[in-house]
């Protein structure tokens, strides 16, 4: 799976927060407590020096990246607010919540933008008994404006306006950048799942499909425009082998393709013949040549094989609610020749026993870009795909999520791309986010009892069966309508399979166990779905409709006096921090851990704080603590968004 992202300045904001934090720490060290000062003075000096060094490194990093004029359209007003915000903090460190006002200048002769903070700051100081001339405040702010890529000069006018003149050269770069890269964000590309044509999807495709979809949902929630691509294996020698074998065993293949199960069997048979029968091997290569030369008959047969495979893949995608567009290896075929020529033109190709190979700096293994028979390889295909994503899709971040066994391959591809100058890792993030394999309960690679690979559709069908058994065991079939029961069955079955994968660190192998994932105790989707349904039912059982809750949001203050209210409130507000962390390390189990923590924290709150008070004899509602109902709603809203990112569908009744 490949994730190509457009940067939108999140890293800048993180670094700025770190800069502010370090600045505060340095200020604290300037005024150490007097008690025991002599014994700690040397340590404080050393710590201060370290903090200052890190602060300078961060500032330089931020400045360098901004000066390079990234592909994203810059929000100039926002950037100026950052600059003046820093200047105000430097000039008036003791003034908390100082007003910050930066607006476009209405008269061009006075500059391009104007900072109007000085007058409001003077009023704030006056209310605290400090009488300061606004113009003097403006002068102090002006003196503390940090070096930046944007401002040519500043002038103080009138009672304390700071007029800002932008650097024309930098604005010119921004305009050029706009014309080169277009308006707005470039698309995020997520390349995931990637099954092979003529083969059924198996349990090995489960992780890439689930992890890839969840990453798409995360980036979509954060405002990225996401293009979901399926890099299927739909080209190469194997199709020459298969077509040559079908000519012998299934001569009607040009009018109707065999079903997927037979195709897979034919594929295995063709591979055996290819390895032992020289005449068959020659015929298979002739078929490859005709396929690559776009012979109409061979293209027709190939398309029929692909169509049968697509229909089978779609059954899996429908179950798992996967939206994806196919863009297989065949898409990049016409680009490979140009890629090889580009490497040759720069003198980066070597000959090795008839092969054309590329050695990247620091790598012991070469990439094979052309085989001795003149054919291309996966190395060539992946180089062409990466080049297309960098130059045609203009992605700023590209993340490949496949099994960890491919890490060496991608390391070579990335190194070669850097060597040829396709991207600078300081500017463009390209990395492989690998994942472990799915194990059976015997802690060996997940197989059927006969030792075959587990078909993914069989796995999903088994999940549906076990989910229904679980619901009937709890006698939910007696209280739910047939439609509600089916929805609950699908929610639990597919939700549990997804959550069992995503709740484990993707880097590690994980053990697949229906019994564990369907357990409604502990950190499982079953527990969380039941918990969510209970939270959603609180307002319904108290006869509070959605309109009433919306009005309460506007009129009711959320009180956080009880320890459990405070704990829940803080937990809810950590949601953005969690998402930021996942953006940085792409470890989705962090979201699962947070979701489970939120559910258990809510349970503590609900057990300790009455949301709805009822008459013990009649059961009638006598009092509704509306601020606690709002905490319930906030919890449900955050849990719903977590479920959405994890591609789990909760139901209203379970």
C-alpha positions in Angstrom: 0.0 0.0 0.0 1.3 3.4 -0.9 0.2 6.6 0.7 1.1 9.9 -1.1 0.3 13.0 0.9 0.3 16.7 0.3 1.9 18.5 3.3 -0.2 21.3 4.8 2.1 22.7 7.4 1.3 20.4 10.3 5.0 19.7 10.9 5.6 23.5 11.0 3.0 23.9 13.7 4.5 21.0 15.7 7.9 22.5 15.5 6.6 26.0 16.5 4.9 24.5 19.5 8.2 22.8 20.4 10.0 26.1 20.0 7.6 27.9 22.3 7.9 25.1 24.8 11.7 25.2 24.7 11.7 29.0 25.0 9.6 28.7 28.2 12.0 26.1 29.6 14.9 28.4 29.0 13.1 31.3 30.7 12.5 29.1 33.8 16.2 28.2 33.9 17.1 31.9 34.0 15.3 32.3 37.3 16.1 29.1 39.3 14.9 28.7 42.9 17.4 30.1 45.5 17.2 27.0 47.7 20.1 24.7 47.0 21.2 26.8 44.1 24.9 26.3 44.4 24.7 22.5 44.2 22.7 22.6 41.0 24.1 25.6 39.1 26.4 23.6 36.9 23.7 21.3 35.9 21.3 24.2 35.1 23.9 25.8 32.9 24.4 22.6 31.0 20.7 22.1 30.6 20.3 25.7 29.5 23.0 25.2 26.8 21.3 22.1 25.5 17.9 23.7 25.3 19.3 26.7 23.4 21.1 24.5 21.0 17.9 22.5 20.2 15.9 25.7 20.0 18.3 27.1 17.4 18.3 23.9 15.4 14.5 23.9 15.3 14.3 27.6 14.3 16.8 27.0 11.5 14.9 23.9 10.3 11.6 25.8 10.2 13.2 28.8 8.4 15.0 26.7 5.8 11.8 24.7 4.9 9.7 27.9 4.6 12.3 29.6 2.5 12.2 26.8 0.0 8.7 27.8 -1.0 6.8 24.5 -0.8 4.3 23.2 -3.2 1.4 24.1 -1.0 -0.2 27.6 -1.4 1.0 29.6 1.6 -1.6 31.4 3.8 0.3 34.7 4.0 -2.0 36.1 6.7 -1.5 33.0 8.9 2.2 33.1 8.4 2.4 36.8 9.4 0.3 36.0 12.5 2.9 33.4 13.4 5.7 36.0 12.9 4.1 38.7 14.9 2.9 36.3 17.6 6.5 35.3 18.2 7.6 39.0 18.3 4.9 39.9 20.8 5.8 37.0 23.1 9.5 38.0 22.9 8.7 41.7 23.5 6.1 41.2 26.3 6.7 37.7 27.8 4.7 38.6 30.9 1.6 39.6 29.0 -0.7 36.6 28.7 -3.2 36.2 25.8 -1.9 39.3 24.1 -4.3 40.3 21.3 -3.0 39.5 17.8 -4.5 41.3 14.8 -3.0 41.2 11.3 -5.0 42.4 8.3 -4.4 43.3 4.7 -3.6 47.0 4.3 -6.4 49.0 2.7 -4.1 51.5 1.2 -1.2 50.2 -0.9 1.0 53.2 -0.1 1.2 52.1 3.5 2.3 48.6 2.7 0.7 45.2 2.1 -0.4 44.1 5.6 -0.8 45.8 8.9 -0.4 44.6 12.5 -2.8 46.4 14.7 -2.1 44.7 18.0 -0.4 47.6 19.8 -3.5 49.6 20.6 -5.4 46.6 22.0 -2.4 45.7 24.0 -2.2 49.2 25.5 -5.8 48.9 26.6 -5.1 45.5 28.2 -2.1 46.9 30.1 -4.1 50.0 31.2 -6.7 47.7 32.7 -3.9 46.2 34.8 -2.7 49.6 36.0 0.1 50.0 33.4 0.0 53.1 31.2 2.1 52.5 28.0 2.0 54.5 24.8 0.8 52.2 21.9 3.5 53.5 19.7 6.2 52.4 22.2 4.5 49.0 22.2 4.7 48.9 18.4 8.4 49.8 18.5 9.2 47.0 20.9 7.3 44.5 18.7 9.1 45.7 15.6 12.5 45.2 17.3 11.6 41.6 18.1 10.3 40.5 14.6 12.3 37.3 13.9 14.2 36.8 10.7 11.8 35.4 8.1 11.3 34.6 4.5 8.3 37.0 3.9 8.8 40.5 5.2 10.9 43.1 3.3 10.5 45.9 5.9 8.1 47.3 8.5 7.2 50.9 9.4 5.3 52.3 12.4 2.5 54.7 11.5 -0.1 56.7 13.4 -0.8 55.7 17.0 0.9 52.3 16.7 0.1 50.6 13.4 2.9 48.4 12.1 2.8 48.5 8.3 4.3 45.4 6.6 5.9 45.4 3.1 6.3 41.9 1.7 9.4 40.7 -0.2 8.5 40.9 -3.9 10.9 38.1 -4.8 9.2 35.7 -2.4 5.8 36.6 -3.6 7.0 36.0 -7.1 8.2 32.5 -6.1 4.8 31.9 -4.6 3.0 32.9 -7.9 5.4 30.7 -9.9 4.7 27.9 -7.5 1.0 28.4 -8.0 1.3 28.2 -11.8 3.5 25.1 -11.5 1.5 23.2 -9.0 -2.1 24.5 -9.4 -4.4 25.9 -6.8 -5.1 24.0 -3.6 -3.9 20.6 -2.4 -2.5 17.9 -4.6 -4.2 14.5 -4.1 -3.1 12.0 -1.6 -2.5 8.6 -3.2 -3.1 5.5 -1.2 -2.0 2.4 -3.1 -3.1 -0.6 -1.1 -4.5 -4.2 -1.2 -2.7 -5.2 -4.4 -3.9 -8.7 -5.1 -2.8 -10.6 -8.2 -5.0 -11.2 -11.2 -6.0 -14.9 -11.8 -5.6 -15.6 -8.1 -8.1 -15.5 -5.2 -7.6 -13.0 -2.4 -6.2 -14.8 0.6 -5.6 -13.9 4.3 -2.2 -12.4 3.3 -4.1 -9.5 1.6 -6.2 -8.8 4.7 -3.7 -6.5 6.5 -2.8 -4.3 3.5 -6.5 -3.9 2.6 -7.6 -3.1 6.2 -4.6 -0.9 7.1 -4.7 0.9 3.7 -8.4 1.7 4.0 -8.0 3.0 7.6 -5.2 5.3 6.5 -7.3 6.7 3.7 -10.1 7.4 6.2 -7.7 9.2 8.5 -6.3 11.4 5.8 -9.8 12.2 4.5 -10.9 13.2 7.9 -8.0 15.5 8.2 -8.9 17.3 5.0 -6.7 15.6 2.4 -8.0 14.8 -1.0 -7.4 11.0 -1.3 -7.1 8.9 -4.4 -7.4 5.2 -3.5 -5.5 3.0 -5.9 -5.1 -0.8 -6.3 -1.7 -1.7 -7.6 -2.8 -5.2 -8.8 -0.4 -7.7 -10.4 -1.9 -7.8 -13.9 1.1 -8.0 -16.2 4.2 -10.0 -16.8 5.5 -13.5 -17.8 2.9 -15.3 -15.7 0.2 -14.1 -18.1 2.1 -15.6 -21.1 2.3 -18.9 -19.2 -1.4 -18.8 -18.3 -2.6 -18.0 -21.8 -0.4 -20.7 -23.4 -1.8 -23.2 -20.9 -5.4 -22.1 -21.6 -4.9 -22.6 -25.3 -4.3 -26.3 -24.5 -6.8 -26.8 -21.6 -9.5 -24.2 -22.1 -9.6 -23.3 -25.8 -12.8 -21.2 -25.4 -10.8 -18.7 -23.2 -11.2 -16.0 -25.8 -15.0 -16.0 -25.5 -15.4 -16.9 -21.8 -12.9 -17.0 -19.0 -12.9 -19.9 -16.5 -14.1 -19.1 -13.0 -11.5 -17.8 -10.5 -11.0 -21.2 -8.8 -10.2 -22.9 -12.1 -8.0 -19.9 -13.1 -6.0 -20.3 -10.0 -5.6 -24.1 -10.7 -4.6 -23.4 -14.3 -2.1 -20.8 -13.1 -0.4 -23.4 -10.8 -0.4 -26.0 -13.6 1.1 -23.5 -16.1 3.9 -22.7 -13.6 4.8 -26.4 -13.3 4.9 -26.8 -17.1 7.0 -23.6 -17.5 9.6 -24.9 -15.1 10.0 -28.4 -16.8 8.9 -28.1 -20.4 11.2 -26.1 -22.7 8.8 -26.1 -25.6 6.0 -24.8 -23.4 8.4 -22.1 -22.0 9.2 -20.9 -25.5 5.5 -20.7 -26.4 4.8 -18.9 -23.1 7.4 -16.3 -24.0 5.9 -15.9 -27.5 2.5 -15.2 -25.8 4.2 -12.6 -23.6 5.6 -10.8 -26.6 2.2 -10.8 -28.3 0.5 -9.5 -25.2 3.1 -6.7 -24.8 2.7 -5.8 -28.5 -1.1 -5.4 -27.9 -2.2 -8.3 -30.2 -6.0 -7.9 -30.1 -6.7 -11.6 -29.5 -4.3 -11.8 -26.6 -5.5 -8.5 -25.1 -9.1 -9.8 -25.3 -8.2 -13.0 -23.4 -6.2 -11.0 -20.9 -9.1 -8.6 -20.3 -11.5 -11.5 -19.7 -9.1 -13.0 -17.1 -8.9 -9.6 -15.4 -12.6 -9.1 -15.4 -13.3 -12.5 -13.7 -10.7 -11.6 -11.0 -12.1 -8.1 -10.5 -15.6 -9.5 -9.8 -14.1 -11.8 -7.1 -12.0 -9.0 -5.6 -15.2 -6.8 -5.4 -17.0 -9.4 -3.3 -14.3 -8.9 -0.6 -14.3 -5.1 -1.0 -18.1 -5.0 -0.6 -17.9 -7.0 2.6 -15.2 -4.7 4.1 -16.7 -1.5 2.6 -13.6 -0.7 0.6 -13.6 2.0 -2.0 -10.7 1.6 -4.4 -9.8 2.2 -8.1 -7.7 -0.3 -10.0 -4.4 0.9 -11.4 -2.3 -2.2 -12.0 1.2 -2.8 -13.1 0.0 -2.7 -16.7 -0.7 1.1 -16.2 3.1 1.8 -15.9 4.2 -0.4 -18.8 4.7 2.4 -21.3 6.7 4.4 -18.7 9.3 1.8 -18.1 11.4 2.3 -21.2 11.7 6.0 -20.5 12.8 5.3 -16.9 15.6 2.9 -18.0 16.7 5.5 -20.6 16.8 8.2 -17.9 19.1 6.0 -15.7 21.3 5.2 -18.8 21.6 8.9 -19.8 23.0 9.7 -16.4 25.5 6.8 -16.5 23.9 4.9 -13.7 23.3 1.6 -15.4 25.8 -1.3 -15.4 25.8 -4.5 -17.4 25.9 -7.8 -15.5 25.7 -11.1 -17.5 23.3 -9.5 -19.9 21.2 -7.8 -17.2 21.0 -4.0 -16.8 21.5 -3.2 -13.1 21.6 -0.1 -11.0 23.6 0.2 -7.8 22.4 3.0 -5.4 24.8 4.6 -2.9 25.1 2.6 0.4 23.3 -0.4 -1.0 24.9 -3.9 -1.4 22.3 -5.3 -3.7 21.5 -3.8 -7.2 18.2 -3.2 -8.8 17.6 -5.1 -12.0 15.9 -2.7 -14.4 16.2 -5.0 -17.5 16.5 -8.8 -17.5 18.9 -10.6 -19.8 16.0 -11.5 -22.1 15.1 -7.8 -22.4 12.1 -7.9 -20.1 11.3 -5.5 -17.3 11.1 -6.4 -13.6 9.2 -5.4 -10.5 12.1 -3.1 -9.8 11.4 -1.3 -13.1 7.7 -1.2 -12.5 8.1 0.2 -9.0 10.6 2.9 -10.2 8.1 3.9 -12.9 5.3 4.1 -10.4 7.3 6.1 -8.0 8.4 8.5 -10.7 4.8 9.0 -11.8 3.7 9.7 -8.3 6.4 12.3 -7.7 6.2 14.1 -11.0 2.7 13.5 -12.4 0.8 13.3 -9.1 3.2 15.7 -7.4 2.9 14.0 -4.1 4.9 15.5 -1.1 4.6 12.3 1.0 4.6 8.8 -0.3 4.2 5.9 2.1 4.4 2.3 1.0 2.5 -0.1 3.3 3.2 -3.7 2.4 4.5 -6.7 4.4 7.8 -6.2 6.0 9.4 -8.7 3.7 9.5 -6.1 1.0 11.5 -3.5 3.1 14.8 -4.2 1.4 13.2 -3.9 -2.1 11.7 -0.5 -1.3 15.0 0.6 0.4 16.7 0.0 -3.0 14.0 1.7 -5.0 14.0 4.8 -2.8 17.8 5.0 -2.8 17.9 4.8 -6.6 15.2 7.5 -6.9 17.2 9.8 -4.6 20.5 9.1 -6.5 18.9 10.1 -9.8 17.5 13.3 -8.3 13.8 12.5 -8.4 13.4 13.7 -4.8 15.2 15.1 -1.8 14.3 13.3 1.4 14.6 16.6 3.3 11.7 17.9 1.2 9.7 14.9 0.2 8.8 12.1 2.6 9.1 8.6 1.0 9.1 5.6 3.3 8.1 2.0 3.7 5.7 1.3 6.5 5.8 -2.5 6.8 3.6 -4.9 8.7 4.0 -8.4 10.1 2.2 -11.6 9.0 -1.1 -13.1 10.2 -0.5 -16.1 12.5 -2.9 -18.9 13.4 -3.6 -19.8 17.1 -0.7 -22.3 16.8 1.5 -19.2 16.3 2.5 -20.4 12.8 1.6 -18.8 9.5 -2.2 -18.8 9.2 -3.2 -21.8 7.0 -6.1 -24.2 6.5 -6.0 -27.6 8.2 -4.8 -29.0 4.8 -2.0 -26.5 4.8 -3.4 -24.3 2.1 -3.6 -20.5 2.3 -6.9 -19.3 3.8 -9.2 -17.8 1.2 -10.3 -14.3 2.3 -14.0 -14.9 1.4 -14.0 -18.1 3.5 -12.6 -16.1 6.4 -15.3 -13.4 6.1 -18.1 -16.0 5.8 -16.8 -17.7 8.9 -16.8 -14.4 10.7 -20.5 -13.8 9.8 -21.4 -17.3 11.0 -19.6 -16.9 14.4 -21.0 -13.4 14.8 -24.6 -14.6 14.4 -23.9 -17.5 16.9 -22.7 -14.9 19.4 -25.7 -12.7 19.0 -28.1 -15.6 19.4 -26.2 -16.8 22.4 -27.1 -13.4 24.0 -30.7 -13.9 22.7 -30.4 -10.7 20.6 -32.5 -12.5 17.9 -35.5 -12.2 20.3 -35.3 -8.4 20.7 -34.0 -7.3 17.3 -35.9 -7.2 14.1 -34.5 -9.4 11.3 -33.1 -6.3 9.6 -31.5 -5.1 12.9 -30.1 -8.5 13.5 -28.4 -8.7 10.1 -26.9 -5.2 10.6 -25.6 -6.2 14.0 -24.2 -9.4 12.6 -22.2 -7.6 9.9 -21.1 -4.8 12.2 -19.7 -7.3 14.7 -18.2 -9.8 12.2 -16.4 -7.3 10.0 -15.7 -4.8 12.7 -14.0 -7.5 14.9 -11.8 -8.7 12.0 -10.7 -5.1 11.2 -10.2 -4.1 14.8 -8.2 -7.3 15.7 -5.7 -6.3 13.0 -5.6 -2.5 13.6 -5.4 -2.8 17.4 -2.0 -4.6 17.1 1.2 -2.7 16.2 1.4 -3.2 12.5 5.1 -3.9 12.7 4.6 -7.1 14.6 3.0 -10.4 13.6 -0.5 -10.9 15.1 -2.4 -14.0 16.0 -5.8 -14.4 14.3 -8.4 -15.8 16.8 -12.2 -15.5 16.3 -12.8 -16.4 19.9 -10.7 -13.5 21.1 -11.9 -10.9 18.7 -15.6 -11.8 19.3 -15.1 -11.6 23.1 -17.2 -8.7 24.5 -14.7 -8.1 27.3 -11.5 -6.2 27.0 -10.0 -4.2 24.1 -12.1 -5.7 21.2 -14.5 -4.3 18.7 -17.3 -6.3 20.2 -16.9 -4.6 23.6 -16.5 -1.2 22.0 -19.6 -1.6 19.8 -21.7 -2.7 22.7 -20.3 0.3 24.8 -21.1 2.7 22.0 -24.7 1.4 21.6 -25.2 1.8 25.4 -24.0 5.4 25.3 -26.3 6.2 22.4 -29.2 4.8 24.2 -28.9 7.0 27.3 -30.5 10.0 25.7 -33.2 7.9 24.0 -34.1 6.2 27.3 -34.3 9.6 29.0 -36.7 10.8 26.2 -34.2 13.5 25.1 -34.3 14.1 21.3 -31.5 15.5 19.1 -33.1 18.9 18.9 -33.1 19.3 22.7 -29.4 18.2 22.9 -28.4 20.7 20.2 -30.1 23.5 22.1 -28.5 22.4 25.3 -25.1 22.7 23.6 -25.7 26.4 23.1 -27.1 27.1 26.6 -25.6 24.6 29.0 -22.2 24.9 30.5 -20.4 21.6 30.8 -19.5 21.3 34.5 -16.3 19.4 35.3 -16.4 19.4 39.1 -16.4 15.7 39.7 -13.1 13.9 39.3 -14.6 11.5 36.8 -16.1 14.4 34.8 -12.7 16.1 34.6 -10.9 12.8 33.6 -13.4 12.2 30.8 -13.2 15.8 29.6 -9.4 15.7 29.4 -9.6 12.3 27.6 -12.0 13.6 25.0 -9.7 16.6 24.2 -6.7 14.3 23.5 -8.3 13.2 20.2 -6.4 15.7 18.0 -3.1 14.8 19.7 -3.7 11.1 18.9 -4.4 11.8 15.3 -1.2 14.0 15.0 0.9 11.1 16.5 -0.6 8.7 14.0 0.2 11.0 11.1 3.8 11.0 12.2 4.3 7.2 12.8 1.3 5.7 10.9 0.7 3.3 13.8 -3.1 2.9 13.9 -3.1 0.8 17.0 -2.6 4.1 18.9 -6.2 5.1 17.8 -7.5 1.7 19.0 -5.8 2.1 22.4 -7.3 5.6 22.7 -10.8 4.4 21.8 -10.6 1.7 24.4 -9.3 4.2 27.0 -12.1 6.5 26.2 -14.7 3.8 26.5 -13.4 2.6 29.9 -13.0 6.2 31.1 -16.7 6.8 30.2 -17.7 3.7 32.1 -16.0 5.1 35.2 -17.8 8.5 34.7 -21.2 6.8 34.1 -20.8 4.6 37.2 -19.9 7.6 39.4 -22.0 10.4 38.0 -25.8 10.3 37.5 -26.8 11.5 34.1 -30.5 10.6 34.5 -32.1 10.3 37.9 -35.2 8.1 38.1 -37.8 7.3 40.7 -36.7 4.0 42.3 -40.3 2.8 42.6 -41.9 4.0 39.3 -38.8 4.2 37.1 -39.9 7.6 35.9 -37.3 10.2 35.0 -37.3 12.8 37.8 -34.1 14.8 36.8 -31.8 15.1 33.8 -28.3 16.4 34.5 -27.9 18.0 31.0 -24.2 18.8 31.2 -23.5 15.1 31.8 -25.8 14.3 28.9 -23.6 16.5 26.8 -20.5 14.6 28.0 -22.2 11.5 26.8 -22.9 13.0 23.4 -19.3 14.2 23.2 -18.0 10.8 24.0 -20.3 9.2 21.4 -19.2 11.8 18.8 -15.5 11.0 19.3 -16.1 7.3 19.4 -18.1 7.5 16.2 -15.3 9.3 14.4 -12.8 6.7 15.7 -15.0 4.0 14.3 -15.3 5.8 11.0 -11.5 6.1 10.7 -11.1 2.4 11.6 -13.9 1.5 9.1 -16.1 0.0 11.7 -19.9 0.5 11.4 -21.7 0.8 14.7 -25.5 0.2 14.9 -28.2 1.9 16.9 -29.4 -1.4 18.4 -27.4 -4.5 19.2 
